Amino acid sequence: MNWSVTNAYTADGTDQPTQFGNTVAITSVDANNWKMVIKKDGRVLSSMTHTLSADGKTQTIKGTA
């Protein structure tokens, strides 16, 4: 299967709908770190932190599902 999905979300901490019936909430922690929480019917499915390296070349994602 080969498919592509493009989304645009606002990093304001609010639950925003996805095309898959979930919600995503993104919160900016600082200039290089963001917290993302994905929910289905109000229940947390996954929580992760996205970290961008100082040189902007590497993104590290740590989380739980």
C-alpha positions as CSV (number, residue, x, y, z in Angstrom):
1,M,0.0,0.0,0.0
2,N,1.3,3.4,-0.9
3,W,-0.5,6.5,0.4
4,S,0.2,9.9,1.7
5,V,-1.6,12.0,4.3
6,T,-1.0,15.7,4.9
7,N,-2.4,17.5,7.9
8,A,-2.1,20.9,9.5
9,Y,-2.7,21.4,13.2
10,T,-2.4,24.3,15.5
11,A,0.0,23.8,18.5
12,D,-2.4,25.3,21.0
13,G,-3.1,22.2,23.2
14,T,-6.7,21.8,22.0
15,D,-8.2,18.5,20.7
16,Q,-8.4,18.8,16.9
17,P,-10.1,16.2,14.7
18,T,-8.1,14.0,12.3
19,Q,-9.4,12.3,9.2
20,F,-9.3,8.9,11.0
21,G,-11.9,9.9,13.6
22,N,-9.4,10.6,16.4
23,T,-8.3,13.9,17.9
24,V,-4.8,15.2,18.2
25,A,-3.6,17.9,20.7
26,I,-0.2,19.5,20.2
27,T,1.4,21.7,22.8
28,S,4.6,23.6,22.3
29,V,6.9,23.0,25.3
30,D,9.7,25.2,24.0
31,A,11.3,26.1,20.6
32,N,12.5,22.6,20.0
33,N,10.0,20.4,21.9
34,W,6.3,19.6,21.4
35,K,4.0,17.2,23.2
36,M,1.4,15.4,21.1
37,V,-1.6,13.4,22.5
38,I,-3.8,11.3,20.3
39,K,-7.3,10.3,21.5
40,K,-10.3,8.3,20.3
41,D,-13.6,9.0,21.9
42,G,-11.9,11.0,24.7
43,R,-9.6,8.1,25.6
44,V,-5.8,8.6,25.2
45,L,-4.4,6.3,22.6
46,S,-0.8,7.6,22.6
47,S,1.3,10.4,24.0
48,M,4.6,11.5,22.6
49,T,7.2,14.2,22.7
50,H,8.8,15.4,19.5
51,T,12.2,17.0,19.8
52,L,14.0,18.8,17.1
53,S,17.8,18.9,17.3
54,A,19.6,22.3,17.6
55,D,20.8,22.1,14.0
56,G,17.2,21.3,12.8
57,K,18.3,18.1,11.0
58,T,17.1,15.4,13.4
59,Q,13.7,14.8,15.0
60,T,13.4,12.4,17.9
61,I,10.0,11.0,18.9
62,K,9.6,9.3,22.3
63,G,6.2,8.1,23.5
64,T,3.8,5.5,24.7
65,A,0.8,3.9,23.1
